[in-house]
């Protein structure tokens, strides 16, 4: 099927491929019509079930608001303590799968046909890979996480540098190295392998097999034409829920960080009401971007965001402890290479807090982001061999993450250690680097605090907008039966829904509620991705190799 599947012009393969022939046409199960001036073009089972379930979730959470917080707390604890081994084991499978196909003869398969040429040069491609998967998380955790792991939640049962409030100088270096290593673990090989699994499947079955750009298409080798029926509907519905709650978690974190920054710089009250106002305002701006479309909205804002992020990164690198940052990048990376196997081990560990509250949540969060990040990566990666694709998708963003964490986290660690050495005691340093305030506390020790903090606030808000915009486009594609050019009103509906769900979760339980829903939906989509690996392997085996 080569005629514009999914509403985008999927090019005819260049060179030999093993195309899948199917009578399915995109949108054949859709319901089309209008309500007044608003047109709709929706995939009936997927859109109806997804939207009604989300509306019911919002209403139940608001009606039972008094008990919602306790339920979310229980859900988060239950999932992280019961299924932490499952998330860790699954992430290991994704890494092994990616490395396996890259080094095997399957790595010679070219996405788009044996004679296909890349649509983008290396520099443009690398920039888009970085922009695709980096967002609010880097801003929120870039300072908080390295410092926290160094001081409080040391991985693998290691002792932090503080004992009974006293700084132990002989333990600082090790705690610093392992704190950075643990952070890199959460932002490098494993998470980008998750993205690579989804992106590879979408690219292969779109450009080589000529099927619609959708998650269900990648299961054709296992399900055949049943993929267009209820088995495929179930896959798409799970993908919608995973993406939705992954996005709302990011939106909630962004709102908390933005209000913390506004309070830190301008004295704006850091309250739940302020966070709700921020989400409402940013969602309104995201709607403008949604209406403008991919080129006029998401692309423009993404370019602006990359420039702002680069400026902030360069400023901290130059005005911070530059030599220490470079040293931290090297030491953190080397320590990570030594720690990655024990950190990946799902069993027989005693660092429960680190493994359950951090790693299990992270893997669920990355998995929930994988549908829309994977779709973006797939769309810009035609013409690459599988080996080149996997290597670059995993390696380049991972190295950027190492440098980002060494710059922001390393600068914060340097400040914390200096404070401890000056005082000789633990003076509640964690409180200065806690949650949403971490980034601004670190910038407060550098020059031009008001200017850089304002830049950081803007950066968080623009990340917020682009995440909402991109996510609504992808969810709309899934619920429109694979069409990427569905009526604008549907994208507006999903953008508003994301903002509403983020607000409801914050009201119903704060950060724990956000994390709980990511973990819960992540379990089901993890199962989908594990099966996806086998289906992708089947698809690759049938392709000619250059």
PyMOL commands that set and color helices and strands:
alter all, ss='L'
color gray80, all
select helices_A, chain A and resi 5-7+44-63+65-82+84-103+105-108+122-133+136-151+155-157+169-187+189-208+215-228+230-266+272-319+322-344+352-379+386-423+429-432+435-443+449-479+488-541
alter helices_A, ss='H'
color red, helices_A
select strands_A, chain A and resi 30-35+38-43+162-163+166-167
alter strands_A, ss='S'
color yellow, strands_A
deselect
rebuild
show_as cartoon
